[in-house]
């Protein structure tokens, strides 16, 4: 793993360990996954950076997060596609989760509101 990948992984761990610091409204966390592989018929369909599964009453909520240390246009488009693929995967393979209970986010390390959180 190169230095850039180590930094990315370290930043993901910061987000996953304290999602509330990044503004995510999660309370009753069931699980947190970092870079989980989501497969369809043996083919990798998505690998979102972070998946937070939360319980809210009888429902389960899913928060899917993509993190880009530098938020330029091409990277943000790729992140959006990754999120779309992950939502489609959850819609197909997790009937216990309603589509309206799946939330997606993109965090850009160059966004001023997050900048101090990655030091």
C-alpha positions in Angstrom: 0.0 0.0 0.0 1.5 3.3 -1.1 1.6 6.5 1.0 -1.5 8.0 -0.8 -3.5 4.8 -0.1 -2.4 4.7 3.6 -3.5 8.4 4.0 -6.8 7.6 2.3 -7.4 4.5 4.6 -6.4 6.6 7.7 -8.9 9.3 6.7 -11.6 6.6 6.2 -11.0 5.3 9.6 -11.3 8.8 11.1 -14.7 9.2 9.4 -15.9 5.7 10.4 -14.8 6.0 14.0 -16.5 9.4 14.6 -19.3 9.9 12.0 -21.0 12.6 14.1 -17.9 14.8 13.8 -18.5 14.8 10.0 -22.2 15.7 10.4 -23.8 12.3 9.9 -27.0 11.9 11.9 -26.3 8.4 13.2 -27.3 7.2 16.6 -27.9 3.5 16.9 -25.1 2.1 14.8 -25.4 -1.6 14.0 -22.2 -1.9 11.9 -19.6 0.1 10.1 -17.7 -1.2 7.0 -14.7 0.3 5.3 -14.2 -0.4 1.6 -16.6 -3.4 1.6 -16.8 -5.3 -1.7 -20.4 -5.5 -3.1 -20.7 -8.3 -5.6 -23.3 -9.3 -8.2 -23.0 -12.7 -9.9 -19.4 -12.9 -8.9 -18.5 -9.5 -10.3 -17.6 -6.5 -8.2 -20.4 -3.9 -8.5 -19.3 -1.4 -6.0 -16.8 -0.7 -3.2 -18.0 2.3 -1.3 -15.6 3.8 1.1 -17.8 3.6 4.2 -21.1 1.9 4.9 -22.9 2.7 8.2 -25.9 0.5 9.1 -28.1 2.1 11.7 -31.3 1.0 13.5 -34.2 3.5 13.7 -37.1 1.9 15.4 -38.1 -1.2 13.4 -36.2 0.1 10.3 -32.6 -0.2 9.2 -31.0 2.9 7.7 -27.9 2.8 5.5 -25.5 5.7 5.1 -23.1 5.2 2.2 -20.1 7.5 2.1 -17.5 8.2 -0.5 -14.5 10.2 0.5 -12.2 12.1 -1.9 -9.2 13.8 -0.5 -9.3 16.3 -3.4 -12.7 17.1 -4.7 -12.2 17.7 -8.4 -14.9 17.1 -11.0 -13.7 13.8 -12.4 -13.2 12.2 -8.9 -16.6 13.5 -7.8 -18.3 12.0 -10.9 -16.6 8.6 -10.1 -17.7 8.9 -6.5 -21.3 9.6 -7.6 -21.2 6.5 -9.8 -19.9 4.4 -6.9 -22.8 5.6 -4.7 -25.3 4.8 -7.4 -23.9 1.3 -7.8 -24.0 0.7 -4.1 -27.6 1.9 -3.8 -28.6 -0.5 -6.6 -26.8 -3.3 -4.8 -28.6 -2.7 -1.6 -32.0 -2.4 -3.5 -31.4 -5.9 -5.0 -29.7 -7.8 -2.1 -31.1 -6.2 1.0 -34.9 -6.4 0.9 -34.9 -5.7 4.7 -33.8 -2.1 3.8 -36.2 0.3 2.1 -34.7 2.4 -0.7 -35.9 5.5 1.0 -33.8 4.5 4.0 -30.5 4.6 2.0 -28.6 7.9 2.2 -25.5 8.8 0.2 -22.8 11.3 0.9 -19.6 12.5 -0.7 -17.0 14.0 1.5 -14.3 16.1 -0.1 -11.1 16.7 1.9 -10.8 20.0 0.2 -14.1 21.2 1.6 -13.4 23.8 4.3 -16.0 22.3 6.7 -14.0 19.0 6.8 -10.4 20.3 6.4 -9.4 20.5 10.0 -10.8 17.0 10.8 -8.2 15.2 8.7 -5.0 16.6 10.4 
